[in-house]
Amino acid sequence: MNNYYTDYSNIDLNSGYQKDLNIIDPLSFADLLLEINCNIPTINEKTVRRQFEQDLQRTIDSAREIFEANLSNIVNHANNYRKEVA
């Protein structure tokens, strides 16, 4: 398997690289500022808060998709690990 390509719909939990991938992507101040400057015509606390909430919801939705796509992988890997250490 090529460790440089990641199929987020089927994470290989036996791969140290893929197992260490984030389920939820970080949201940096730089990312937020870029979104604000590109998407908000009038910058104030209300519009900045709205942009943050939209970015946060998009991040949560993406993490849920990745989690759901890999739920059976996670359950199988956890059960196999438990059998190995028992």
C-alpha positions as CSV (number, residue, x, y, z in Angstrom):
1,M,0.0,0.0,0.0
2,N,1.2,3.5,-0.8
3,N,1.4,5.4,2.5
4,Y,1.3,8.8,0.6
5,Y,-2.3,8.2,-0.6
6,T,-5.0,8.1,2.0
7,D,-8.4,6.7,1.3
8,Y,-10.3,8.5,4.1
9,S,-13.3,6.2,3.4
10,N,-11.2,3.2,4.4
11,I,-8.4,4.0,6.8
12,D,-5.9,1.2,7.3
13,L,-5.7,1.1,11.1
14,N,-2.7,-1.3,10.9
15,S,-0.7,1.5,9.3
16,G,1.1,3.7,11.9
17,Y,0.9,6.6,9.4
18,Q,-2.8,6.3,8.8
19,K,-3.7,5.5,12.4
20,D,-2.1,8.8,13.4
21,L,-4.1,10.9,11.0
22,N,-6.5,13.4,12.5
23,I,-10.2,12.6,12.3
24,I,-11.0,16.3,12.6
25,D,-8.9,18.9,10.8
26,P,-7.6,21.8,12.9
27,L,-8.9,25.3,12.3
28,S,-6.1,27.9,12.7
29,F,-6.3,31.6,13.2
30,A,-4.7,32.0,9.8
31,D,-7.4,29.9,8.2
32,L,-10.1,31.9,9.9
33,L,-8.6,35.2,8.9
34,L,-8.3,34.0,5.3
35,E,-11.9,33.0,5.3
36,I,-12.9,36.4,6.8
37,N,-10.9,38.4,4.3
38,C,-12.2,36.4,1.3
39,N,-15.9,35.9,2.3
40,I,-17.1,38.7,4.5
41,P,-17.8,42.1,2.9
42,T,-18.5,43.8,6.3
43,I,-16.2,42.7,9.1
44,N,-17.6,43.0,12.6
45,E,-18.0,40.6,15.6
46,K,-21.3,39.2,14.3
47,T,-20.0,38.4,10.8
48,V,-16.8,37.0,12.1
49,R,-18.6,34.8,14.6
50,R,-20.9,33.6,11.8
51,Q,-17.9,32.7,9.6
52,F,-16.3,30.8,12.5
53,E,-19.5,28.9,13.2
54,Q,-19.7,28.0,9.5
55,D,-16.1,26.8,9.4
56,L,-16.6,24.8,12.6
57,Q,-19.7,23.1,11.4
58,R,-18.0,22.2,8.1
59,T,-15.1,20.7,10.0
60,I,-17.5,18.7,12.3
61,D,-19.5,17.5,9.3
62,S,-16.3,16.3,7.6
63,A,-15.1,14.5,10.7
64,R,-18.5,12.7,11.1
65,E,-18.3,11.5,7.5
66,I,-14.8,10.1,8.0
67,F,-15.8,8.5,11.3
68,E,-18.9,6.9,9.9
69,A,-17.0,5.6,6.8
70,N,-14.5,3.9,9.2
71,L,-16.7,2.8,12.0
72,S,-16.5,-0.9,11.2
73,N,-12.7,-0.6,10.8
74,I,-12.5,1.0,14.2
75,V,-14.7,-1.6,15.9
76,N,-12.8,-4.5,14.2
77,H,-9.4,-3.1,15.0
78,A,-10.3,-2.4,18.7
79,N,-11.8,-5.9,19.1
80,N,-8.7,-7.5,17.5
81,Y,-6.4,-5.5,19.7
82,R,-8.3,-6.5,22.8
83,K,-8.1,-10.2,21.8
84,E,-4.3,-9.9,21.3
85,V,-3.6,-8.4,24.7
86,A,-6.0,-10.6,26.6
